[in-house]
Amino acid sequence: MEEEGTTLSEFLAKYGDRGYYVLKSLLDASKTYRKAKLGDFDLKDLKDFLIKYGLDYNPVPLLAKLEKEYQIIRTTYKSSSQHWWNIIDKKALEDAIYSYEGGSGNTQDPKLKLLKIQFYSLDPERIFNLLEKLSKRKKLSSEEKDLLKKIAFNDLPMIVEFLTKAKSEYEDELLNEIDMAEKIIDMAENLIININKKLNNAKEFEFEGIINKNKLA
């Protein structure tokens, strides 16, 4: 049991407030009364509790880590519309949450906590994964170009705003978040540069083709 507690402490040290609110929300969800339950909690209830805390990020990647890497939860039922888990060691979970709340969780600067919440509400892992996926495409479809434009105009300005505040006020406290934000911006920039390079090469090839055709004529 002590091993799980240590593991969860490492989880909270790595993921900070984002990990804390996922753990707290799944614990809260496990206490929700339902006549028919297929486990301690399901994804829908967990998301509902995150929203109550004012958060709107996707918890699924962290749930996968909690199940596979940290082994504090396990799937009890999964279908196309539902996913239920059991908590393997509820005491270790409660102890880890209590310890976090008694430590940096409650004494953190409210502005620092707000910056973290705002950053993770953007679901940066989703944005990074989307950009990474697009960067591997040889050619983007019109839908993918629209998606890239949406990220550039909707998500990136907020990430840049976060990055500016974080680097000027909390560079030491937000090292992981700053690193992720910079990776997202760099990947987006490289993606746009490569798209423009391919476009310019295509135009140059087309222009040379026209010239050669005229010469032959």
JOKAGI-V712014 format. One record per pair of residues at least 24 apart in sequence whose C-alpha atoms are under 8 Angstrom apart, sorted by the first residue. I is the first residue (numbers start at 0). GAP is how many residues later the second one is. If there is no record, write none. Layout:
i = (I/I)
gap = (GAP/GAP)
This chain:
i = (0/0/1/3/3/3/3/3/4/4/4/4/6/7/7/7/7/8/8/10/11/16/16/16/16/17/17/17/18/19/19/20/20/21/21/21/21/22/22/23/24/24/26/26/37/37/37/37/38/38/38/38/38/39/39/39/39/40/40/40/41/41/41/41/42/42/42/43/54/54/55/55/56/56/56/56/57/111/114/114/115/115/117/118/118/118/121/123/123/123/126/126/127/127/127/130/130/130/130/131/133/134/134/151/155/159)
gap = (88/91/90/66/67/68/85/88/87/88/90/91/63/62/84/85/88/87/91/59/88/88/96/99/100/98/99/102/43/77/80/29/32/24/28/37/40/70/74/73/24/25/66/67/38/39/46/47/37/38/45/46/47/44/45/46/47/43/44/45/40/41/42/43/39/40/41/38/62/66/65/66/63/64/65/66/65/58/47/51/58/61/44/40/43/58/33/56/57/60/24/57/55/56/59/53/56/57/60/55/57/52/56/36/29/25)
